[in-house]
Amino acid sequence: MPYRPFRSTYYDEQMRASPALLRARAPYLIKNTIMGTAICAMVVGIYAYTIHVISQDEFEDVIVPDEPIKRTQQAPTGGSISQAVAAAKK
């Protein structure tokens, strides 16, 4: 005996839609198709608009340094901490 997760009058033994299910879905077929098409068109439109707007950005006014700034790593000392506290108080 094959395994059946549930018994439904809308599906047959091979889990195909029965005529009753097709009749129940028929009134909503056109409405659902139109709504799905509208949602997909809106998503594609938003995506295309975003790509169009981003592609217009120009970064000519951004100053790019010739060479990165090299910083030496220093261990925090009591002097540097006291300087930071003094600077914060000002």
MMTF fields as JSON, N, C-alpha, C and O atoms, coordinates in Angstrom:
{
  "mmtfVersion": "1.0.0",
  "mmtfProducer": "UNKNOWN",
  "numBonds": 359,
  "numAtoms": 360,
  "numGroups": 90,
  "numChains": 1,
  "numModels": 1,
  "chainsPerModel": [1],
  "groupsPerChain": [90],
  "chainIdList": ["A"],
  "bondAtomList": [4, 2, 8, 6, 12, 10, 16, 14, 20, 18, 24, 22, 28, 26, 32, 30, 36, 34, 40, 38, 44, 42, 48, 46, 52, 50, 56, 54, 60, 58, 64, 62, 68, 66, 72, 70, 76, 74, 80, 78, 84, 82, 88, 86, 92, 90, 96, 94, 100, 98, 104, 102, 108, 106, 112, 110, 116, 114, 120, 118, 124, 122, 128, 126, 132, 130, 136, 134, 140, 138, 144, 142, 148, 146, 152, 150, 156, 154, 160, 158, 164, 162, 168, 166, 172, 170, 176, 174, 180, 178, 184, 182, 188, 186, 192, 190, 196, 194, 200, 198, 204, 202, 208, 206, 212, 210, 216, 214, 220, 218, 224, 222, 228, 226, 232, 230, 236, 234, 240, 238, 244, 242, 248, 246, 252, 250, 256, 254, 260, 258, 264, 262, 268, 266, 272, 270, 276, 274, 280, 278, 284, 282, 288, 286, 292, 290, 296, 294, 300, 298, 304, 302, 308, 306, 312, 310, 316, 314, 320, 318, 324, 322, 328, 326, 332, 330, 336, 334, 340, 338, 344, 342, 348, 346, 352, 350, 356, 354],
  "bondOrderList": [1, 1, 1, 1, 1, 1, 1, 1, 1, 1, 1, 1, 1, 1, 1, 1, 1, 1, 1, 1, 1, 1, 1, 1, 1, 1, 1, 1, 1, 1, 1, 1, 1, 1, 1, 1, 1, 1, 1, 1, 1, 1, 1, 1, 1, 1, 1, 1, 1, 1, 1, 1, 1, 1, 1, 1, 1, 1, 1, 1, 1, 1, 1, 1, 1, 1, 1, 1, 1, 1, 1, 1, 1, 1, 1, 1, 1, 1, 1, 1, 1, 1, 1, 1, 1, 1, 1, 1, 1],
  "groupList": [{"groupName": "MET", "atomNameList": ["N", "CA", "C", "O"], "elementList": ["N", "C", "C", "O"], "formalChargeList": [0, 0, 0, 0], "bondAtomList": [1, 0, 2, 1, 3, 2], "bondOrderList": [1, 1, 2], "singleLetterCode": "M", "chemCompType": "L-PEPTIDE LINKING"}, {"groupName": "PRO", "atomNameList": ["N", "CA", "C", "O"], "elementList": ["N", "C", "C", "O"], "formalChargeList": [0, 0, 0, 0], "bondAtomList": [1, 0, 2, 1, 3, 2], "bondOrderList": [1, 1, 2], "singleLetterCode": "P", "chemCompType": "L-PEPTIDE LINKING"}, {"groupName": "TYR", "atomNameList": ["N", "CA", "C", "O"], "elementList": ["N", "C", "C", "O"], "formalChargeList": [0, 0, 0, 0], "bondAtomList": [1, 0, 2, 1, 3, 2], "bondOrderList": [1, 1, 2], "singleLetterCode": "Y", "chemCompType": "L-PEPTIDE LINKING"}, {"groupName": "ARG", "atomNameList": ["N", "CA", "C", "O"], "elementList": ["N", "C", "C", "O"], "formalChargeList": [0, 0, 0, 0], "bondAtomList": [1, 0, 2, 1, 3, 2], "bondOrderList": [1, 1, 2], "singleLetterCode": "R", "chemCompType": "L-PEPTIDE LINKING"}, {"groupName": "PHE", "atomNameList": ["N", "CA", "C", "O"], "elementList": ["N", "C", "C", "O"], "formalChargeList": [0, 0, 0, 0], "bondAtomList": [1, 0, 2, 1, 3, 2], "bondOrderList": [1, 1, 2], "singleLetterCode": "F", "chemCompType": "L-PEPTIDE LINKING"}, {"groupName": "SER", "atomNameList": ["N", "CA", "C", "O"], "elementList": ["N", "C", "C", "O"], "formalChargeList": [0, 0, 0, 0], "bondAtomList": [1, 0, 2, 1, 3, 2], "bondOrderList": [1, 1, 2], "singleLetterCode": "S", "chemCompType": "L-PEPTIDE LINKING"}, {"groupName": "THR", "atomNameList": ["N", "CA", "C", "O"], "elementList": ["N", "C", "C", "O"], "formalChargeList": [0, 0, 0, 0], "bondAtomList": [1, 0, 2, 1, 3, 2], "bondOrderList": [1, 1, 2], "singleLetterCode": "T", "chemCompType": "L-PEPTIDE LINKING"}, {"groupName": "ASP", "atomNameList": ["N", "CA", "C", "O"], "elementList": ["N", "C", "C", "O"], "formalChargeList": [0, 0, 0, 0], "bondAtomList": [1, 0, 2, 1, 3, 2], "bondOrderList": [1, 1, 2], "singleLetterCode": "D", "chemCompType": "L-PEPTIDE LINKING"}, {"groupName": "GLU", "atomNameList": ["N", "CA", "C", "O"], "elementList": ["N", "C", "C", "O"], "formalChargeList": [0, 0, 0, 0], "bondAtomList": [1, 0, 2, 1, 3, 2], "bondOrderList": [1, 1, 2], "singleLetterCode": "E", "chemCompType": "L-PEPTIDE LINKING"}, {"groupName": "GLN", "atomNameList": ["N", "CA", "C", "O"], "elementList": ["N", "C", "C", "O"], "formalChargeList": [0, 0, 0, 0], "bondAtomList": [1, 0, 2, 1, 3, 2], "bondOrderList": [1, 1, 2], "singleLetterCode": "Q", "chemCompType": "L-PEPTIDE LINKING"}, {"groupName": "ALA", "atomNameList": ["N", "CA", "C", "O"], "elementList": ["N", "C", "C", "O"], "formalChargeList": [0, 0, 0, 0], "bondAtomList": [1, 0, 2, 1, 3, 2], "bondOrderList": [1, 1, 2], "singleLetterCode": "A", "chemCompType": "L-PEPTIDE LINKING"}, {"groupName": "LEU", "atomNameList": ["N", "CA", "C", "O"], "elementList": ["N", "C", "C", "O"], "formalChargeList": [0, 0, 0, 0], "bondAtomList": [1, 0, 2, 1, 3, 2], "bondOrderList": [1, 1, 2], "singleLetterCode": "L", "chemCompType": "L-PEPTIDE LINKING"}, {"groupName": "ILE", "atomNameList": ["N", "CA", "C", "O"], "elementList": ["N", "C", "C", "O"], "formalChargeList": [0, 0, 0, 0], "bondAtomList": [1, 0, 2, 1, 3, 2], "bondOrderList": [1, 1, 2], "singleLetterCode": "I", "chemCompType": "L-PEPTIDE LINKING"}, {"groupName": "LYS", "atomNameList": ["N", "CA", "C", "O"], "elementList": ["N", "C", "C", "O"], "formalChargeList": [0, 0, 0, 0], "bondAtomList": [1, 0, 2, 1, 3, 2], "bondOrderList": [1, 1, 2], "singleLetterCode": "K", "chemCompType": "L-PEPTIDE LINKING"}, {"groupName": "ASN", "atomNameList": ["N", "CA", "C", "O"], "elementList": ["N", "C", "C", "O"], "formalChargeList": [0, 0, 0, 0], "bondAtomList": [1, 0, 2, 1, 3, 2], "bondOrderList": [1, 1, 2], "singleLetterCode": "N", "chemCompType": "L-PEPTIDE LINKING"}, {"groupName": "GLY", "atomNameList": ["N", "CA", "C", "O"], "elementList": ["N", "C", "C", "O"], "formalChargeList": [0, 0, 0, 0], "bondAtomList": [1, 0, 2, 1, 3, 2], "bondOrderList": [1, 1, 2], "singleLetterCode": "G", "chemCompType": "PEPTIDE LINKING"}, {"groupName": "CYS", "atomNameList": ["N", "CA", "C", "O"], "elementList": ["N", "C", "C", "O"], "formalChargeList": [0, 0, 0, 0], "bondAtomList": [1, 0, 2, 1, 3, 2], "bondOrderList": [1, 1, 2], "singleLetterCode": "C", "chemCompType": "L-PEPTIDE LINKING"}, {"groupName": "VAL", "atomNameList": ["N", "CA", "C", "O"], "elementList": ["N", "C", "C", "O"], "formalChargeList": [0, 0, 0, 0], "bondAtomList": [1, 0, 2, 1, 3, 2], "bondOrderList": [1, 1, 2], "singleLetterCode": "V", "chemCompType": "L-PEPTIDE LINKING"}, {"groupName": "HIS", "atomNameList": ["N", "CA", "C", "O"], "elementList": ["N", "C", "C", "O"], "formalChargeList": [0, 0, 0, 0], "bondAtomList": [1, 0, 2, 1, 3, 2], "bondOrderList": [1, 1, 2], "singleLetterCode": "H", "chemCompType": "L-PEPTIDE LINKING"}],
  "groupTypeList": [0, 1, 2, 3, 1, 4, 3, 5, 6, 2, 2, 7, 8, 9, 0, 3, 10, 5, 1, 10, 11, 11, 3, 10, 3, 10, 1, 2, 11, 12, 13, 14, 6, 12, 0, 15, 6, 10, 12, 16, 10, 0, 17, 17, 15, 12, 2, 10, 2, 6, 12, 18, 17, 12, 5, 9, 7, 8, 4, 8, 7, 17, 12, 17, 1, 7, 8, 1, 12, 13, 3, 6, 9, 9, 10, 1, 6, 15, 15, 5, 12, 5, 9, 10, 17, 10, 10, 10, 13, 13],
  "groupIdList": [1, 2, 3, 4, 5, 6, 7, 8, 9, 10, 11, 12, 13, 14, 15, 16, 17, 18, 19, 20, 21, 22, 23, 24, 25, 26, 27, 28, 29, 30, 31, 32, 33, 34, 35, 36, 37, 38, 39, 40, 41, 42, 43, 44, 45, 46, 47, 48, 49, 50, 51, 52, 53, 54, 55, 56, 57, 58, 59, 60, 61, 62, 63, 64, 65, 66, 67, 68, 69, 70, 71, 72, 73, 74, 75, 76, 77, 78, 79, 80, 81, 82, 83, 84, 85, 86, 87, 88, 89, 90],
  "secStructList": [7, 7, 7, 7, 1, 7, 7, 7, 1, 1, 5, 7, 6, 6, 7, 7, 5, 7, 2, 2, 2, 2, 2, 2, 2, 2, 2, 2, 2, 2, 2, 2, 2, 2, 2, 2, 2, 2, 2, 2, 2, 2, 2, 2, 2, 2, 2, 2, 2, 2, 2, 2, 2, 2, 2, 6, 7, 7, 7, 6, 6, 1, 7, 7, 7, 1, 1, 7, 7, 7, 7, 7, 7, 7, 7, 7, 7, 2, 2, 2, 2, 2, 2, 2, 2, 2, 2, 2, 2, 7],
  "xCoordList": [0.84, 0.0, 0.889, 1.737, 0.707, 1.555, 1.232, 0.117, 2.249, 2.103, 1.3, 1.564, 0.316, -0.481, -0.379, -0.775, 0.153, 0.273, -1.09, -1.244, -2.064, -3.412, -4.388, -4.0, -5.641, -6.685, -7.439, -7.942, -7.516, -8.177, -9.05, -8.707, -10.165, -11.036, -10.578, -11.088, -9.613, -9.13, -7.981, -7.632, -7.384, -6.269, -6.558, -7.182, -6.093, -6.281, -5.073, -4.253, -4.957, -3.895, -2.507, -1.538, -2.392, -1.101, -0.842, 0.079, -1.657, -1.539, -1.708, -1.066, -2.568, -2.925, -4.205, -5.033, -4.361, -5.545, -6.784, -6.788, -7.82, -9.075, -9.906, -9.607, -10.941, -11.812, -12.46, -12.719, -12.726, -13.317, -12.344, -12.761, -11.055, -10.06, -9.919, -9.809, -9.922, -9.824, -11.031, -10.887, -12.233, -13.423, -13.351, -13.794, -12.799, -12.7, -11.692, -11.863, -10.659, -9.635, -10.005, -9.443, -10.911, -11.224, -11.598, -11.108, -12.428, -12.784, -11.597, -11.64, -10.555, -9.422, -8.243, -7.251, -8.334, -7.197, -6.784, -5.604, -7.719, -7.397, -6.934, -5.946, -7.641, -7.256, -5.85, -5.046, -5.567, -4.241, -3.152, -2.053, -3.436, -2.462, -2.165, -1.006, -3.188, -3.002, -2.213, -1.292, -2.566, -1.872, -0.415, 0.472, -0.156, 1.225, 2.05, 3.214, 1.451, 2.143, 2.434, 3.518, 1.481, 1.682, 2.786, 3.608, 2.817, 3.862, 5.233, 6.198, 5.324, 6.602, 7.055, 8.24, 6.134, 6.483, 6.972, 7.906, 6.347, 6.782, 8.188, 9.006, 8.479, 9.801, 10.859, 11.916, 10.581, 11.527, 11.71, 12.825, 10.639, 10.725, 11.574, 12.394, 11.391, 12.191, 13.654, 14.536, 13.916, 15.294, 15.935, 17.063, 15.229, 15.769, 15.998, 17.015, 15.072, 15.237, 16.457, 17.228, 16.632, 17.768, 19.089, 20.017, 19.182, 20.399, 20.644, 21.786, 19.597, 19.735, 20.253, 21.143, 19.714, 20.12, 21.548, 22.328, 21.891, 23.236, 24.28, 25.391, 23.956, 24.929, 25.257, 26.249, 24.463, 24.715, 25.671, 26.093, 26.018, 26.918, 28.3, 28.833, 28.869, 30.228, 31.036, 30.586, 32.202, 33.045, 34.285, 35.35, 34.15, 35.289, 35.665, 36.815, 34.733, 35.02, 35.649, 36.013, 35.783, 36.372, 37.892, 38.429, 38.566, 40.022, 40.578, 40.28, 41.382, 41.994, 43.467, 44.169, 43.952, 45.364, 46.265, 45.888, 47.488, 48.432, 48.914, 49.042, 49.176, 49.714, 48.972, 48.711, 48.635, 47.922, 48.782, 50.009, 48.124, 48.815, 49.305, 48.553, 50.585, 51.161, 51.177, 51.747, 50.559, 50.506, 51.295, 51.244, 52.002, 52.733, 51.829, 51.071, 51.915, 51.096, 51.832, 52.982, 51.154, 51.739, 50.872, 49.645, 51.534, 50.803, 50.246, 50.939, 49.013, 48.471, 49.268, 49.51, 49.654, 50.408, 49.593, 48.585, 50.04, 49.349, 49.352, 48.402, 50.411, 50.502, 49.483, 48.86, 49.307, 48.357, 46.917, 46.06, 46.658, 45.308, 45.002, 43.901, 45.993, 45.764, 45.605, 44.861, 46.305, 46.134, 44.735, 44.131, 44.22, 42.878, 41.828, 40.849, 42.02, 41.083, 41.129, 40.092, 42.348, 42.49, 41.844, 41.229, 41.981, 41.381, 39.864, 39.168, 39.357, 37.904, 37.296, 36.138, 38.075, 37.576, 37.479, 36.708, 38.241, 38.257, 37.034, 36.909],
  "yCoordList": [-1.172, 0.0, 1.24, 1.387, 2.143, 3.332, 4.322, 4.372, 5.103, 6.106, 7.282, 7.78, 7.732, 8.906, 9.897, 9.588, 11.099, 12.063, 12.557, 12.889, 12.61, 13.04, 12.544, 12.201, 12.51, 12.145, 13.4, 14.108, 13.673, 14.869, 14.521, 13.654, 15.194, 14.972, 15.783, 15.595, 16.69, 17.505, 16.863, 17.336, 15.792, 15.127, 13.64, 13.048, 13.036, 11.596, 10.843, 11.436, 9.54, 8.729, 9.151, 8.963, 9.712, 10.171, 11.648, 12.26, 12.209, 13.594, 14.595, 15.645, 14.256, 15.18, 15.894, 15.36, 17.112, 17.9, 17.24, 16.813, 17.163, 16.574, 17.644, 18.833, 17.232, 18.217, 19.175, 20.329, 18.726, 19.601, 20.721, 21.866, 20.404, 21.421, 22.413, 23.618, 21.922, 22.812, 23.747, 24.92, 23.224, 24.076, 25.109, 26.244, 24.732, 25.666, 26.783, 27.906, 26.488, 27.487, 28.36, 29.445, 27.934, 28.623, 30.093, 30.908, 30.492, 31.913, 32.819, 34.016, 32.275, 33.083, 33.051, 33.745, 32.264, 32.074, 33.385, 33.737, 34.1, 35.344, 36.412, 37.102, 36.554, 37.559, 37.291, 38.213, 36.043, 35.702, 35.919, 36.356, 35.623, 35.832, 37.318, 37.705, 38.14, 39.583, 40.132, 40.93, 39.713, 40.199, 39.745, 40.532, 38.502, 38.008, 38.761, 39.077, 39.05, 39.808, 41.228, 41.755, 41.849, 43.212, 43.247, 44.164, 42.274, 42.242, 42.033, 42.698, 41.122, 40.886, 42.127, 42.46, 42.81, 44.022, 45.11, 45.843, 45.219, 46.217, 45.907, 46.817, 44.657, 44.264, 44.55, 45.101, 44.183, 44.431, 45.93, 46.381, 46.704, 48.149, 48.797, 49.664, 48.392, 48.934, 48.566, 49.397, 47.338, 46.902, 47.706, 48.176, 47.868, 48.614, 50.077, 50.652, 50.689, 52.08, 52.231, 53.179, 51.306, 51.372, 51.26, 52.026, 50.331, 50.171, 51.413, 51.851, 51.981, 53.197, 54.368, 55.092, 54.561, 55.68, 55.484, 56.436, 54.282, 54.024, 54.182, 54.634, 53.826, 53.925, 55.377, 55.627, 56.331, 57.737, 58.371, 59.51, 57.682, 58.251, 58.45, 57.574, 59.613, 59.911, 60.225, 60.961, 59.676, 59.862, 60.682, 60.477, 61.607, 62.431, 63.436, 63.872, 63.813, 64.8, 64.193, 64.925, 62.871, 62.21, 62.23, 61.81, 62.717, 62.786, 61.45, 60.985, 60.84, 59.562, 59.823, 60.362, 59.459, 59.7, 58.81, 57.712, 59.332, 58.573, 57.313, 56.249, 57.458, 56.337, 56.258, 57.288, 55.075, 54.963, 55.48, 55.393, 56.011, 56.513, 55.317, 54.388, 55.368, 54.279, 54.713, 55.747, 53.929, 54.239, 53.178, 51.992, 53.618, 52.667, 52.249, 53.056, 51.006, 50.517, 50.725, 50.315, 51.364, 51.623, 50.971, 50.952, 50.447, 49.857, 50.996, 51.992, 50.878, 51.959, 52.076, 51.102, 53.298, 53.552, 54.484, 55.043, 54.644, 55.528, 56.963, 57.705, 57.368, 58.732, 59.006, 60.068, 58.064, 58.288, 58.268, 58.977, 57.468, 57.425, 58.728, 59.268, 59.23, 60.489, 61.65, 62.593, 61.584, 62.621, 62.558, 63.595, 61.367, 61.222, 61.725, 62.351, 61.461, 61.925, 63.441, 64.09, 64.015, 65.464, 66.125, 67.184, 65.511, 66.063, 65.979, 66.841, 64.941, 64.787, 65.807, 66.194, 66.248, 67.206, 68.621, 69.439, 68.913, 70.259, 70.57, 71.666],
  "zCoordList": [0.0, 0.0, 0.0, 0.88, -0.98, -1.056, 0.062, 0.582, 0.407, 1.45, 0.928, -0.167, 1.707, 1.365, 2.511, 3.635, 2.237, 3.332, 3.813, 4.988, 2.936, 3.312, 2.267, 1.15, 2.631, 1.679, 1.32, 2.193, 0.04, -0.421, -1.612, -2.416, -1.719, -2.865, -4.072, -5.176, -3.866, -4.975, -5.743, -6.824, -5.21, -5.885, -5.998, -5.117, -7.105, -7.264, -6.693, -5.994, -6.986, -6.412, -6.87, -6.136, -8.053, -8.573, -8.238, -8.78, -7.344, -6.9, -8.051, -8.073, -8.99, -10.069, -9.688, -8.949, -10.201, -9.877, -10.464, -11.618, -9.665, -10.123, -10.839, -10.728, -11.568, -12.207, -11.21, -11.553, -9.992, -8.98, -8.608, -8.434, -8.484, -8.166, -9.318, -9.092, -10.517, -11.681, -11.76, -12.102, -11.441, -11.425, -10.304, -10.482, -9.158, -8.033, -8.319, -7.843, -9.08, -9.396, -10.584, -10.736, -11.412, -12.674, -12.504, -13.285, -11.543, -11.443, -11.111, -11.396, -10.523, -10.086, -11.05, -10.831, -12.106, -13.004, -13.675, -13.656, -14.258, -14.963, -13.977, -14.23, -12.851, -11.851, -11.304, -11.168, -10.998, -10.473, -11.514, -11.173, -12.762, -13.833, -14.004, -14.153, -13.984, -14.133, -12.934, -13.111, -11.742, -10.549, -10.545, -10.213, -10.903, -10.962, -11.99, -11.744, -13.148, -14.177, -13.695, -13.946, -13.011, -12.497, -11.448, -11.45, -10.563, -9.533, -10.168, -9.792, -11.12, -11.802, -12.565, -12.549, -13.229, -13.966, -13.019, -13.345, -11.85, -10.882, -10.373, -10.242, -10.089, -9.616, -10.686, -10.38, -11.921, -13.009, -13.223, -13.486, -13.115, -13.272, -12.199, -12.5, -10.953, -9.854, -10.042, -9.825, -10.441, -10.672, -11.796, -11.655, -12.908, -14.048, -13.688, -14.075, -12.954, -12.535, -11.628, -11.777, -10.696, -9.783, -10.541, -10.279, -11.459, -12.251, -13.093, -13.23, -13.654, -14.476, -13.642, -14.087, -12.451, -11.603, -11.097, -11.064, -10.71, -10.191, -11.288, -11.011, -12.51, -13.593, -13.933, -14.617, -13.483, -13.768, -12.764, -12.966, -11.707, -10.706, -11.299, -11.981, -11.03, -11.451, -10.207, -9.33, -10.14, -8.973, -9.32, -8.737, -10.265, -10.67, -9.591, -9.539, -8.735, -7.707, -6.456, -5.536, -6.408, -5.255, -5.406, -6.431, -4.39, -4.428, -3.973, -2.873, -4.817, -4.505, -4.211, -5.066, -3.034, -2.73, -3.581, -3.99, -3.837, -4.659, -3.955, -4.562, -2.661, -1.901, -0.572, 0.051, -0.138, 1.141, 2.294, 2.26, 3.298, 4.479, 5.286, 5.58, 5.636, 6.426, 7.884, 8.234, 8.704, 10.128, 10.879, 10.554, 11.86, 12.695, 13.839, 14.376, 14.197, 15.297, 16.602, 16.761, 17.525, 18.822, 19.882, 19.79, 20.875, 21.995, 22.84, 23.048, 23.335, 24.162, 25.462, 26.175, 25.723, 26.954, 27.825, 27.392, 29.054, 29.976, 29.481, 29.732, 28.779, 28.274, 27.187, 27.173, 26.279, 25.192, 25.7, 25.172, 26.709, 27.275, 28.0, 27.891, 28.743, 29.452, 28.462, 28.73, 27.315, 26.301, 25.706, 25.432, 25.506, 24.945, 25.928, 25.52, 27.21, 28.226, 28.315, 28.455, 28.234, 28.299, 27.089, 27.212, 25.929, 24.713, 24.76, 24.222, 25.403, 25.491, 26.448, 26.288, 27.452, 28.421, 27.846, 28.348, 26.816, 26.234, 25.472, 24.927]
}
